[in-house]
Amino acid sequence: MNSEEKGKKIMLTMNQERLLGRIRALGATGKDGEGRRTRLAASDEDRQGRDLVAGWMRDAGLEVVVDRIGNLFGIWKTPDNEAEAPLMLGSHIDTVIDAGQYDGCYGVLAGIEVIETLKEAGYTPARPIVIGAFTNEEGVRYAPDMMGSLVYAGGLSVEEALASVGTDGTILGEELKRIGYEGTVEPGFIRPAAFVELHIEQGPIMDAEKVSIGAVENLQGISWQRITIEGAANHAGTTPTAMRIDAGLAAAKVITFLRDRCDHSDGRTVATVGCMEFEPNAVNVIPSRAVFTVDVRNPDEEKLKEEEEALAVYLKQLEETDRVKISAERMVRFSPVLFDENIVRMVAHAAENRGLSWRRMTSGAGQDAQMMARICPTAMIFVPSVNGISHNPEEYTSDQDLAAGANVLLDVAIELSEAR
């Protein structure tokens, strides 16, 4: 019997109420003084969430291991399969400030549910199954984002990551030790045979098209820069328009330039200026300095390079036309990721077997899966986000869609855990 036939024969169903109850329980954990769900990496609130998830891992009979960057793993292995490379499932449980309850957490908790369902059915996989909850995926308190998975995949040294200084002046390594999640195992101690991440879409496409399952085939490349424009402060009332060297105006021109590039990219390029500061930041003074971030994304590496080059050329032109001085600092640069086609097909096949609508997808957000794709075959499964809302307490996915995604993950896990 091949793995596909075996997967069809088993067709298990996970415990929906157990999964949903845990999502809600974790969602109620780690709120700040204002009642906002804010489990920033290595914070006291993060510790509360980690303790809860680690407890559920132990309840499921998993071996709990923490590596040096604080990645949390629950390992299910048997004497018959411990020599095999494992299947890894997971995501993250840290959040942004005032977050929703599904982003990241859903993938970790559904992974635990997969193992419990298999155990309860008396199923023993041919290879171990590991559930991973990666540190600092959001990158709110420490940079860069997707840090835990990036370190795990060898893209950043653990020493450099642990030395990261947070927005509050704390040191990540010291904070992990303080909350009791400074592990001793080296990141990358397990090299998976495959990695699958179940996640809410965080965008509006699936909800608008009424699609139940997204078979995520690729992930956009991400380019972050910090732009500084130097002008000249002067009186807002007495300085004629033609005689101004206005850093604020130049910054506004960059924003409209980026939007024009997006409008002419057939929807493939997206760009965002999410942070901006003016100096002296006074209502009646022409800005002498503008500092802002630029986030540009495209699923095609060459197109992303074109956008970066076009922006660089435009900034040079702007220096001439507006008589300003401009500098650009690269903050983050990740190339687009093409996920494993075999796993993408498994996701589509599992959706069809369960009578669920599906479509191929591109992930517009950065994910732990993009880092894990560096070291093993990887793909993602999406479920809809109502109205595309995420990173917001209004983030919502229906119970029906959450259950559907978890069952597809279960089917894919069965197939991959048998693959040799």
PABA-94956 format. One record per residue: residue in three letters; x, y, z negated of N, C-alpha, C in turn. Coordinates in steps of 0.02 Angstrom, whole numbers, padded with zeros to 5 digits, always signed. Layout:
ALAXYZXYZXYZ;...
END
This chain:
MET+00043-00060+00000+00000+00000+00000+00044+00062+00000;ASN+00035+00105+00049+00076+00166+00050+00047+00218+00002;SER+00086+00272-00008+00067+00322-00058+00001+00356-00039;GLU-00011+00367+00026-00073+00400+00046-00133+00356+00029;GLU-00128+00291+00043-00184+00247+00028-00194+00242-00047;LYS-00139+00240-00085-00145+00235-00157-00178+00297-00185;GLY-00160+00357-00159-00191+00419-00181-00265+00419-00168;LYS-00286+00394-00109-00357+00391-00093-00394+00344-00140;LYS-00363+00287-00155-00396+00237-00196-00407+00263-00267;ILE-00358+00298-00295-00364+00320-00364-00417+00375-00371;MET-00411+00429-00335-00458+00485-00335-00484+00500-00406;LEU-00439+00518-00450-00457+00536-00518-00485+00606-00521;THR-00516+00623-00577-00541+00690-00589-00517+00713-00657;MET-00487+00772-00659-00460+00796-00723-00517+00818-00769;ASN-00500+00826-00832-00548+00847-00884-00558+00922-00880;GLN-00611+00943-00848-00622+01014-00835-00629+01054-00900;GLU-00667+01029-00947-00679+01067-01009-00615+01075-01049;ARG-00573+01024-01049-00509+01029-01086-00465+01082-01054;LEU-00460+01081-00987-00420+01131-00952-00446+01201-00964;LEU-00511+01211-00955-00540+01278-00963-00533+01302-01035;GLY-00542+01256-01083-00534+01276-01153-00464+01300-01168;ARG-00415+01267-01139-00346+01288-01151-00330+01355-01117;ILE-00357+01365-01057-00347+01429-01024-00374+01485-01068;ARG-00433+01475-01096-00464+01527-01138-00425+01535-01203;ALA-00402+01480-01232-00365+01484-01295-00299+01521-01285;LEU-00263+01506-01230-00201+01542-01216-00216+01614-01199;GLY-00272+01626-01165-00291+01694-01148-00306+01737-01208;ALA-00326+01705-01263-00341+01742-01325-00279+01751-01368;THR-00222+01725-01346-00161+01724-01386-00113+01778-01363;GLY-00082+01810-01413-00028+01857-01397-00052+01925-01373;LYS-00104+01951-01405-00128+02018-01386-00093+02070-01429;ASP-00085+02130-01400-00049+02182-01437-00096+02218-01485;GLY-00071+02271-01517-00110+02307-01566-00172+02340-01539;GLU-00175+02349-01474-00234+02379-01443-00281+02327-01413;GLY-00265+02263-01427-00308+02210-01402-00296+02192-01330;ARG-00239+02214-01303-00224+02200-01233-00182+02136-01229;ARG-00198+02093-01182-00161+02031-01171-00093+02050-01142;THR-00041+02049-01184+00025+02075-01165+00079+02030-01194;ARG+00091+01974-01161+00143+01927-01183+00206+01939-01142;LEU+00241+01993-01158+00303+02007-01122+00357+01957-01142;ALA+00402+01943-01097+00452+01891-01107+00491+01900-01172;ALA+00497+01846-01211+00536+01843-01272+00510+01890-01327;SER+00448+01910-01323+00417+01951-01375+00384+01906-01426;ASP+00360+01935-01481+00323+01896-01530+00260+01866-01499;GLU+00229+01903-01454+00169+01877-01421+00186+01818-01375;ASP+00244+01822-01342+00266+01767-01301+00279+01705-01344;ARG+00308+01715-01403+00319+01659-01448+00253+01625-01466;GLN+00201+01663-01478+00136+01634-01495+00110+01590-01437;GLY+00117+01615-01376+00095+01577-01318+00138+01514-01308;ARG+00204+01522-01317+00249+01464-01309+00233+01410-01361;ASP+00222+01431-01423+00207+01383-01475+00144+01343-01458;LEU+00094+01377-01432+00031+01344-01414+00042+01293-01358;VAL+00078+01315-01305+00089+01271-01248+00134+01212-01267;ALA+00187+01226-01306+00231+01172-01328+00192+01121-01370;GLY+00145+01145-01410+00104+01100-01449+00060+01056-01406;TRP+00032+01083-01353-00009+01043-01307+00035+00992-01270;MET+00096+01012-01253+00142+00964-01222+00155+00905-01268;ARG+00168+00920-01331+00180+00866-01380+00118+00823-01389;ASP+00060+00855-01392-00003+00817-01398-00012+00769-01340;ALA+00014+00788-01281+00009+00745-01222+00063+00691-01221;GLY+00104+00689-01273+00156+00639-01277+00218+00655-01236;LEU+00229+00719-01222+00286+00739-01181+00346+00756-01225;GLU+00404+00745-01199+00466+00767-01231+00474+00841-01215;VAL+00479+00883-01266+00484+00956-01255+00558+00976-01258;VAL+00580+01011-01206+00649+01033-01200+00650+01107-01180;VAL+00695+01145-01211+00704+01216-01193+00776+01225-01170;ASP+00785+01257-01112+00853+01269-01089+00879+01336-01113;ARG+00940+01354-01096+00973+01413-01125+00940+01478-01105;ILE+00904+01480-01049+00870+01541-01030+00799+01543-01058;GLY+00781+01492-01096+00716+01490-01128+00661+01457-01088;ASN+00678+01428-01030+00628+01391-00993+00604+01332-01035;LEU+00538+01322-01037+00506+01271-01078+00482+01214-01034;PHE+00502+01152-01052+00484+01094-01011+00452+01040-01054;GLY+00401+01007-01024+00371+00948-01053+00385+00890-01005;ILE+00418+00838-01029+00443+00785-00986+00407+00719-01001;TRP+00378+00689-00949+00348+00622-00954+00389+00574-00913;LYS+00422+00528-00948+00461+00477-00913+00452+00411-00950;THR+00466+00357-00915+00461+00291-00943+00526+00253-00929;PRO+00539+00199-00964+00600+00160-00949+00603+00137-00877;ASP+00545+00129-00845+00544+00104-00776+00560+00158-00725;ASN+00549+00222-00742+00559+00274-00691+00611+00326-00710;GLU+00642+00322-00768+00685+00376-00792+00747+00386-00748;ALA+00765+00337-00707+00823+00345-00663+00806+00385-00600;GLU+00742+00395-00587+00720+00430-00527+00719+00506-00538;ALA+00730+00544-00484+00722+00616-00486+00648+00632-00498;PRO+00632+00679-00543+00562+00691-00561+00525+00737-00514;LEU+00460+00733-00517+00416+00784-00488+00408+00838-00541;MET+00414+00901-00521+00404+00956-00569+00343+00997-00547;LEU+00300+01012-00595+00243+01055-00586+00250+01113-00636;GLY+00222+01170-00620+00223+01224-00670+00221+01293-00642;SER+00234+01342-00686+00231+01413-00669+00260+01451-00728;HIS+00222+01498-00756+00247+01539-00812+00189+01559-00857;ILE+00204+01581-00918+00151+01604-00963+00162+01675-00988;ASP+00218+01708-00969+00225+01778-00987+00179+01820-00944;THR+00162+01878-00966+00113+01920-00931+00140+01991-00921;VAL+00102+02029-00881+00113+02101-00878+00077+02133-00937;ILE+00078+02199-00941+00042+02235-00994-00032+02238-00976;ASP-00075+02219-01024-00147+02219-01015-00166+02174-00956;ALA-00148+02111-00962-00153+02063-00907-00218+02024-00907;GLY-00228+01987-00852-00281+01937-00849-00257+01873-00882;GLN-00300+01821-00882-00283+01761-00919-00263+01702-00874;TYR-00262+01712-00808-00250+01656-00763-00181+01655-00731;ASP-00153+01712-00716-00090+01719-00679-00035+01679-00714;GLY-00010+01628-00680+00044+01588-00707+00020+01534-00755;CYS-00019+01554-00806-00042+01508-00858-00080+01450-00828;TYR-00122+01463-00779-00162+01411-00747-00119+01354-00720;GLY-00063+01371-00688-00020+01320-00659+00014+01276-00711;VAL+00033+01307-00768+00065+01268-00822+00014+01222-00855;LEU-00044+01249-00872-00095+01210-00908-00124+01155-00863;ALA-00133+01170-00799-00157+01118-00753-00106+01062-00746;GLY-00042+01079-00750+00009+01028-00747+00005+00980-00806;ILE-00004+01008-00866-00013+00966-00925-00075+00921-00917;GLU-00128+00951-00890-00191+00913-00880-00181+00856-00830;VAL-00139+00866-00779-00125+00813-00731-00096+00752-00767;ILE-00047+00765-00810-00015+00709-00846-00064+00675-00892;GLU-00104+00714-00929-00152+00683-00975-00203+00641-00937;THR-00225+00666-00880-00273+00628-00840-00243+00562-00816;LEU-00181+00565-00792-00148+00504-00769-00138+00454-00827;LYS-00118+00480-00884-00108+00436-00941-00173+00402-00961;GLU-00227+00441-00963-00291+00414-00984-00318+00362-00935;ALA-00296+00368-00872-00317+00319-00821-00272+00258-00820;GLY-00221+00257-00863-00175+00201-00864-00127+00200-00806;TYR-00116+00258-00775-00074+00263-00715-00002+00277-00736;THR+00045+00240-00709+00116+00252-00722+00149+00271-00656;PRO+00175+00332-00651+00206+00354-00589+00273+00321-00577;ALA+00293+00320-00514+00358+00289-00497+00416+00335-00513;ARG+00403+00398-00527+00455+00444-00547+00428+00486-00605;PRO+00472+00514-00647+00449+00557-00702+00411+00618-00676;ILE+00370+00647-00718+00336+00709-00703+00354+00759-00757;VAL+00376+00819-00737+00398+00871-00783+00354+00932-00774;ILE+00332+00962-00829+00295+01025-00827+00342+01081-00849;GLY+00348+01134-00808+00392+01189-00824+00355+01254-00835;ALA+00374+01290-00888+00349+01358-00899+00411+01403-00900;PHE+00421+01442-00846+00482+01479-00837+00481+01547-00872;THR+00539+01567-00896+00547+01629-00933+00545+01690-00887;ASN+00510+01743-00912+00515+01809-00881+00500+01809-00806;GLU+00446+01777-00786+00427+01780-00715+00406+01850-00695;GLU+00371+01884-00741+00343+01949-00723+00396+02005-00718;GLY+00449+02000-00757+00501+02051-00753+00482+02118-00781;VAL+00433+02120-00826+00411+02184-00854+00459+02210-00906;ARG+00482+02165-00950+00527+02186-01004+00601+02181-00984;TYR+00617+02130-00944+00685+02120-00921+00685+02110-00845;ALA+00739+02132-00812+00746+02124-00740+00802+02075-00725;PRO+00795+02037-00669+00741+02040-00620+00682+01995-00639;ASP+00627+02001-00601+00572+01955-00611+00591+01886-00583;MET+00550+01837-00598+00565+01766-00582+00633+01746-00610;MET+00651+01775-00667+00719+01765-00693+00733+01692-00713;GLY+00687+01662-00750+00699+01595-00774+00708+01545-00719;SER+00666+01549-00668+00672+01503-00611+00733+01520-00568;LEU+00750+01584-00563+00810+01604-00526+00873+01576-00558;VAL+00877+01581-00624+00934+01552-00660+00934+01476-00652;TYR+00875+01446-00658+00871+01373-00653+00895+01349-00585;ALA+00880+01387-00532+00899+01368-00465+00971+01388-00447;GLY+01006+01420-00494+01076+01438-00482+01087+01504-00448;GLY+01035+01546-00443+01041+01610-00410+01065+01666-00454;LEU+01069+01654-00519+01092+01704-00568+01123+01665-00626;SER+01180+01688-00650+01212+01652-00705+01173+01661-00769;VAL+01174+01609-00810+01137+01614-00873+01167+01667-00918;GLU+01232+01676-00916+01264+01728-00957+01241+01797-00938;GLU+01237+01810-00873+01214+01876-00851+01142+01887-00870;ALA+01101+01836-00862+01030+01842-00878+01020+01855-00953;LEU+01055+01818-00995+01048+01825-01067+01072+01893-01091;ALA+01116+01925-01053+01141+01992-01072+01095+02048-01048;SER+01041+02032-01014+00996+02082-00987+00969+02127-01043;VAL+00970+02192-01029+00943+02241-01077+00872+02258-01058;GLY+00827+02253-01105+00756+02264-01091+00738+02338-01088;THR+00678+02351-01068+00653+02419-01065+00649+02450-01135;ASP+00648+02408-01186+00646+02432-01256+00715+02430-01289;GLY+00768+02417-01249+00836+02417-01275+00858+02351-01306;THR+00815+02301-01306+00833+02236-01334+00875+02195-01284;ILE+00909+02144-01309+00949+02099-01269+00911+02033-01264;LEU+00901+02008-01204+00860+01948-01194+00885+01889-01235;GLY+00950+01875-01234+00976+01818-01271+00961+01824-01346;GLU+00968+01884-01373+00955+01894-01444+00881+01885-01459;GLU+00839+01907-01414+00766+01900-01425+00743+01828-01419;LEU+00771+01790-01372+00754+01719-01367+00774+01683-01432;LYS+00832+01699-01459+00853+01669-01522+00807+01688-01578;ARG+00787+01751-01580+00744+01776-01634+00677+01741-01635;ILE+00649+01727-01576+00583+01695-01574+00586+01619-01574;GLY+00648+01592-01577+00655+01520-01583+00654+01482-01517;TYR+00668+01517-01462+00668+01484-01396+00734+01495-01359;GLU+00788+01494-01397+00855+01492-01368+00876+01419-01364;GLY+00870+01390-01305+00887+01319-01298+00961+01307-01292;THR+00979+01244-01293+01050+01225-01287+01065+01189-01221;VAL+01013+01167-01186+01022+01131-01123+01036+01181-01067;GLU+01081+01163-01022+01097+01208-00966+01039+01210-00916;PRO+01021+01269-00892+00971+01274-00839+00992+01232-00778;GLY+00944+01199-00748+00958+01155-00692+00975+01085-00714;PHE+00964+01069-00778+00983+01002-00804+00943+00947-00770;ILE+00885+00964-00743+00846+00917-00703+00842+00945-00632;ARG+00860+00905-00583+00852+00925-00513+00791+00888-00486;PRO+00737+00923-00475+00675+00889-00456+00677+00860-00386;ALA+00637+00808-00376+00626+00782-00308+00581+00829-00269;ALA+00538+00865-00305+00492+00913-00275+00464+00957-00329;PHE+00441+01017-00310+00409+01063-00357+00345+01089-00325;VAL+00291+01089-00364+00227+01115-00340+00199+01163-00392;GLU+00179+01222-00370+00152+01274-00414+00080+01289-00394;LEU+00035+01278-00441-00036+01296-00432-00046+01366-00460;HIS-00080+01409-00423-00084+01480-00442-00147+01511-00414;ILE-00171+01562-00448-00224+01603-00418-00193+01644-00361;GLU-00235+01661-00312-00207+01696-00253-00179+01764-00271;GLN-00212+01801-00316-00194+01870-00333-00206+01918-00274;GLY-00246+01897-00227-00263+01939-00170-00335+01925-00150;PRO-00362+01961-00101-00433+01958-00085-00452+01910-00029;ILE-00404+01879+00004-00420+01843+00066-00465+01783+00055;MET-00448+01740+00008-00487+01679-00002-00557+01695-00027;ASP-00563+01742-00071-00629+01761-00096-00672+01790-00041;ALA-00643+01832+00001-00681+01863+00056-00703+01811+00107;GLU-00660+01761+00119-00675+01710+00170-00710+01648+00140;LYS-00721+01649+00074-00754+01593+00040-00718+01527+00052;VAL-00652+01529+00043-00610+01470+00050-00591+01446-00019;SER-00594+01380-00031-00582+01353-00097-00508+01342-00113;ILE-00469+01319-00063-00399+01300-00074-00354+01333-00024;GLY-00300+01362-00048-00248+01389-00005-00188+01342-00004;ALA-00169+01319+00055-00108+01279+00063-00053+01329+00082;VAL-00013+01347+00034+00034+01403+00042+00096+01379+00079;GLU+00105+01405+00139+00160+01380+00182+00221+01425+00180;ASN+00214+01487+00158+00273+01530+00154+00261+01586+00104;LEU+00313+01624+00091+00310+01678+00042+00349+01737+00069;GLN+00321+01796+00060+00351+01856+00089+00419+01872+00060;GLY+00462+01900+00102+00524+01928+00077+00510+01993+00041;ILE+00552+02009-00007+00540+02067-00049+00603+02111-00051;SER+00594+02175-00038+00648+02223-00041+00628+02281-00087;TRP+00664+02289-00143+00652+02344-00188+00712+02392-00186;GLN+00697+02456-00181+00748+02508-00184+00726+02563-00231;ARG+00775+02597-00260+00761+02659-00297+00790+02716-00257;ILE+00747+02763-00238+00768+02820-00197+00773+02883-00240;THR+00828+02920-00233+00836+02984-00269+00844+03040-00218;ILE+00802+03090-00223+00805+03148-00178+00821+03210-00219;GLU+00874+03245-00200+00895+03306-00234+00876+03367-00193;GLY+00837+03412-00224+00818+03474-00192+00843+03533-00234;ALA+00802+03585-00239+00821+03644-00279+00759+03670-00315;ALA+00764+03675-00381+00708+03703-00419+00703+03778-00406;ASN+00640+03800-00401+00629+03872-00391+00557+03888-00410;HIS+00542+03951-00412+00476+03975-00434+00422+03954-00384;ALA+00367+03927-00410+00314+03902-00367+00274+03958-00334;GLY+00277+04017-00362+00238+04072-00334+00277+04119-00290;THR+00341+04127-00305+00380+04179-00270+00422+04152-00213;THR+00429+04087-00207+00473+04058-00156+00433+04042-00093;PRO+00446+04075-00037+00410+04061+00025+00419+03988+00046;THR+00368+03961+00078+00370+03891+00099+00431+03875+00141;ALA+00447+03918+00187+00503+03904+00233+00570+03905+00198;MET+00574+03934+00138+00638+03940+00104+00646+03889+00048;ARG+00599+03842+00043+00602+03793-00011+00645+03732+00008;ILE+00676+03703-00042+00709+03638-00035+00674+03593-00085;ASP+00620+03564-00063+00570+03533-00107+00578+03457-00108;ALA+00606+03432-00162+00616+03360-00169+00550+03323-00172;GLY+00500+03354-00200+00434+03322-00204+00402+03314-00136;LEU+00408+03364-00095+00380+03360-00027+00416+03306+00013;ALA+00481+03303+00007+00520+03252+00043+00498+03182+00020;ALA+00486+03173-00044+00463+03109-00069+00396+03090-00039;ALA+00352+03139-00035+00286+03127-00005+00292+03106+00068;LYS+00339+03135+00103+00350+03117+00173+00373+03044+00179;VAL+00413+03021+00131+00435+02952+00133+00375+02905+00124;ILE+00330+02923+00080+00270+02882+00069+00229+02877+00133;THR+00218+02933+00167+00177+02930+00228+00214+02894+00284;PHE+00280+02900+00285+00320+02862+00335+00310+02787+00325;LEU+00315+02765+00263+00306+02694+00248+00237+02670+00268;ARG+00186+02710+00254+00118+02690+00271+00109+02685+00347;ASP+00139+02731+00384+00136+02729+00457+00169+02665+00484;ARG+00225+02646+00453+00258+02584+00474+00212+02523+00462;CYS+00179+02524+00406+00134+02468+00390+00076+02466+00439;ASP+00048+02524+00455-00010+02528+00500+00006+02502+00570;HIS+00069+02503+00589+00089+02481+00655+00124+02413+00655;SER+00113+02374+00600+00146+02309+00594+00098+02251+00601;ASP+00037+02264+00624-00014+02211+00631-00027+02176+00564;GLY-00022+02215+00510-00037+02188+00445+00017+02146+00414;ARG+00075+02140+00446+00128+02096+00420+00171+02130+00368;THR+00179+02196+00372+00219+02233+00324+00175+02267+00274;VAL+00194+02263+00210+00161+02303+00159+00216+02342+00122;ALA+00199+02402+00101+00248+02444+00066+00213+02483+00011;THR+00248+02491-00045+00218+02524-00103+00270+02569-00137;VAL+00250+02629-00153+00288+02672-00198+00251+02670-00265;GLY+00277+02630-00312+00241+02618-00373+00263+02660-00432;CYS+00324+02687-00430+00350+02729-00484+00378+02793-00454;MET+00363+02849-00486+00391+02913-00462+00397+02962-00520;GLU+00454+02996-00522+00466+03048-00572+00493+03110-00538;PHE+00469+03168-00559+00494+03232-00535+00532+03267-00591;GLU+00582+03307-00572+00615+03353-00618+00611+03423-00588;PRO+00599+03473-00628+00590+03472-00701+00520+03451-00723;ASN+00477+03431-00677+00410+03406-00694+00368+03460-00727;ALA+00368+03518-00697+00329+03575-00723+00280+03598-00670;VAL+00222+03619-00691+00168+03635-00644+00186+03693-00598;ASN+00229+03738-00621+00244+03798-00582+00317+03801-00558;VAL+00349+03743-00552+00418+03740-00529+00423+03690-00471;ILE+00454+03711-00416+00467+03666-00360+00514+03610-00384;PRO+00497+03547-00371+00540+03492-00395+00611+03496-00367;SER+00659+03491-00413+00728+03489-00392+00752+03417-00381;ARG+00713+03370-00406+00735+03300-00402+00673+03255-00402;ALA+00674+03206-00359+00621+03155-00357+00655+03086-00358;VAL+00634+03044-00403+00659+02976-00407+00599+02929-00403;PHE+00602+02883-00355+00544+02839-00346+00567+02771-00320;THR+00523+02722-00327+00538+02654-00303+00502+02641-00238;VAL+00532+02598-00198+00502+02576-00135+00502+02499-00135;ASP+00444+02470-00128+00435+02398-00124+00410+02382-00054;VAL+00451+02347-00014+00432+02329+00054+00433+02253+00060;ARG+00380+02224+00091+00376+02151+00097+00354+02132+00168;ASN+00382+02076+00190+00363+02048+00255+00382+01973+00254;PRO+00341+01929+00282+00358+01858+00281+00411+01837+00331;ASP+00434+01884+00373+00485+01870+00424+00548+01908+00406;GLU+00604+01873+00400+00667+01903+00379+00690+01958+00426;GLU+00686+01946+00491+00708+01997+00540+00665+02059+00536;LYS+00600+02049+00528+00554+02106+00523+00568+02146+00459;LEU+00583+02110+00405+00598+02144+00343+00662+02186+00350;LYS+00712+02158+00383+00773+02196+00396+00758+02258+00439;GLU+00714+02250+00489+00695+02307+00530+00665+02363+00489;GLU+00622+02345+00441+00591+02395+00399+00642+02430+00355;GLU+00689+02392+00328+00741+02422+00287+00784+02469+00328;GLU+00801+02449+00388+00842+02492+00431+00805+02554+00453;ALA+00740+02546+00467+00700+02604+00488+00695+02655+00431;LEU+00688+02631+00370+00686+02677+00313+00753+02712+00304;ALA+00807+02676+00311+00873+02707+00304+00884+02762+00355;VAL+00863+02750+00418+00870+02800+00471+00827+02861+00455;TYR+00765+02848+00431+00720+02903+00415+00748+02946+00359;LEU+00777+02916+00308+00805+02954+00253+00862+03000+00277;LYS+00901+02975+00324+00954+03018+00353+00924+03078+00389;GLN+00872+03065+00428+00838+03119+00463+00809+03170+00415;LEU+00780+03144+00361+00748+03188+00312+00799+03233+00278;GLU+00859+03208+00268+00911+03251+00239+00924+03312+00283;GLU+00921+03301+00349+00933+03356+00395+00874+03404+00399;THR+00814+03376+00407+00756+03419+00417+00734+03456+00354;ASP+00743+03425+00296+00719+03457+00234+00775+03484+00191;ARG+00838+03477+00215+00896+03505+00181+00904+03477+00110;VAL+00887+03414+00100+00894+03381+00036+00951+03331+00038;LYS+00970+03305-00019+01019+03251-00023+00983+03189-00048;ILE+00996+03132-00016+00960+03071-00032+01008+03013-00043;SER+00996+02975-00095+01034+02914-00108+00985+02857-00120;ALA+01006+02797-00102+00963+02738-00110+01002+02683-00146;GLU+00969+02653-00195+00999+02598-00234+00956+02536-00225;ARG+00988+02482-00205+00951+02418-00199+00940+02389-00269;MET+00877+02372-00283+00860+02344-00348+00853+02268-00343;VAL+00814+02245-00294+00800+02174-00285+00796+02159-00211;ARG+00822+02101-00191+00814+02081-00121+00808+02005-00117;PHE+00749+01981-00100+00738+01910-00090+00714+01898-00019;SER+00745+01850+00014+00725+01833+00081+00658+01795+00081;PRO+00622+01796+00136+00561+01756+00141+00576+01682+00131;VAL+00526+01645+00108+00534+01574+00094+00485+01535+00136;LEU+00510+01483+00170+00467+01436+00206+00461+01374+00163;PHE+00399+01358+00142+00388+01301+00099+00389+01236+00139;ASP+00395+01181+00102+00401+01115+00132+00337+01095+00168;GLU+00343+01082+00233+00284+01068+00274+00249+01003+00253;ASN+00287+00955+00231+00257+00892+00210+00211+00902+00150;ILE+00233+00943+00101+00191+00956+00043+00131+00999+00062;VAL+00141+01047+00106+00085+01089+00129+00031+01045+00160;ARG+00052+00996+00201+00003+00950+00230-00032+00907+00177;MET+00005+00887+00125-00026+00850+00071-00081+00891+00037;VAL-00068+00955+00027-00118+00999-00004-00180+01003+00039;ALA-00170+01013+00104-00227+01017+00150-00266+00951+00151;HIS-00230+00896+00153-00261+00830+00154-00301+00817+00091;ALA-00273+00836+00033-00308+00827-00030-00372+00869-00032;ALA-00369+00930-00006-00430+00972-00004-00483+00940+00040;GLU-00463+00916+00098-00511+00883+00143-00542+00822+00111;ASN-00502+00781+00077-00528+00721+00045-00580+00736-00008;ARG-00573+00795-00039-00621+00814-00091-00677+00858-00064;GLY-00680+00865+00002-00733+00904+00032-00729+00979+00020;LEU-00668+01004+00012-00657+01075-00003-00632+01112+00058;SER-00655+01172+00068-00630+01214+00122-00559+01236+00105;TRP-00518+01244+00157-00449+01263+00144-00422+01303+00203;ARG-00367+01337+00192-00332+01372+00245-00259+01378+00226;ARG-00216+01385+00276-00145+01399+00264-00139+01472+00241;MET-00091+01484+00197-00084+01549+00165-00011+01571+00163;THR-00002+01637+00158+00062+01667+00140+00054+01697+00071;SER+00102+01685+00027+00101+01718-00038+00129+01788-00032;GLY+00089+01837-00050+00113+01906-00048+00151+01925-00110;ALA+00142+01887-00164+00176+01901-00227+00237+01856-00235;GLY+00285+01880-00272+00342+01838-00290+00319+01784-00339;GLN+00348+01725-00333+00328+01668-00375+00389+01627-00394;ASP+00382+01589-00449+00436+01544-00468+00451+01494-00412;ALA+00400+01476-00373+00410+01428-00319+00462+01452-00269;GLN+00467+01517-00259+00515+01541-00209+00587+01527-00232;MET+00599+01526-00297+00665+01510-00323+00677+01435-00322;MET+00627+01396-00341+00635+01324-00342+00644+01296-00272;ALA+00619+01330-00221+00628+01308-00152+00701+01306-00132;ARG+00744+01339-00170+00816+01337-00156+00846+01269-00170;ILE+00815+01229-00214+00847+01168-00236+00806+01105-00223;CYS+00744+01111-00200+00704+01051-00188+00644+01068-00143;PRO+00614+01018-00110+00553+01031-00072+00499+01060-00117;THR+00469+01114-00094+00424+01154-00137+00365+01179-00096;ALA+00308+01186-00129+00250+01220-00099+00205+01244-00155;MET+00154+01281-00135+00106+01309-00184+00035+01292-00163;ILE-00009+01293-00213-00081+01286-00202-00114+01349-00230;PHE-00156+01380-00191-00193+01439-00213-00266+01423-00224;VAL-00296+01458-00273-00369+01460-00280-00389+01534-00279;PRO-00452+01549-00264-00472+01619-00253-00468+01662-00315;SER-00453+01726-00306-00459+01777-00357-00518+01821-00337;VAL-00569+01825-00379-00628+01864-00362-00609+01937-00351;ASN-00629+01962-00292-00614+02031-00270-00539+02045-00267;GLY-00498+01993-00269-00426+02002-00263-00393+02035-00322;ILE-00428+02037-00380-00401+02073-00438-00353+02029-00477;SER-00294+02057-00493-00245+02022-00534-00203+02074-00571;HIS-00164+02050-00620-00126+02096-00664-00174+02147-00695;ASN-00229+02122-00719-00284+02165-00742-00330+02121-00784;PRO-00357+02144-00840-00401+02102-00880-00463+02080-00843;GLU-00480+02112-00787-00538+02093-00746-00521+02035-00699;GLU-00460+02012-00700-00440+01954-00659-00487+01896-00673;TYR-00513+01864-00620-00562+01810-00631-00561+01760-00573;THR-00562+01697-00592-00572+01642-00545-00626+01598-00575;SER-00674+01576-00535-00730+01537-00562-00707+01470-00590;ASP-00745+01444-00638-00729+01379-00666-00727+01325-00611;GLN-00773+01330-00564-00776+01282-00510-00712+01282-00468;ASP-00687+01341-00453-00625+01346-00413-00564+01324-00453;LEU-00564+01340-00518-00509+01317-00560-00506+01241-00562;ALA-00564+01209-00569-00567+01136-00570-00546+01107-00504;ALA-00569+01137-00449-00551+01113-00382-00476+01115-00371;GLY-00445+01170-00390-00373+01176-00381-00334+01125-00422;ALA-00357+01114-00484-00323+01066-00527-00330+00995-00499;ASN-00388+00979-00471-00397+00912-00442-00354+00903-00380;VAL-00346+00955-00340-00301+00950-00283-00229+00941-00306;LEU-00209+00978-00359-00143+00969-00387-00134+00897-00411;LEU-00185+00870-00443-00183+00800-00466-00171+00752-00408;ASP-00207+00761-00354-00199+00717-00295-00129+00722-00265;VAL-00105+00784-00260-00037+00794-00232+00015+00765-00278;ALA+00005+00772-00344+00052+00745-00392+00055+00669-00387;ILE-00002+00637-00378-00003+00564-00371+00038+00543-00310;GLU+00027+00579-00255+00062+00560-00193+00137+00573-00200;LEU+00156+00630-00228+00227+00645-00233+00262+00603-00286;SER+00225+00583-00337+00257+00542-00389+00270+00470-00365;GLU+00240+00452-00309+00252+00386-00280+00303+00389-00223;ALA+00315+00448-00196+00360+00455-00139+00432+00439-00159;ARG+00468+00405-00114+00538+00387-00126+00582+00421-00076;
END
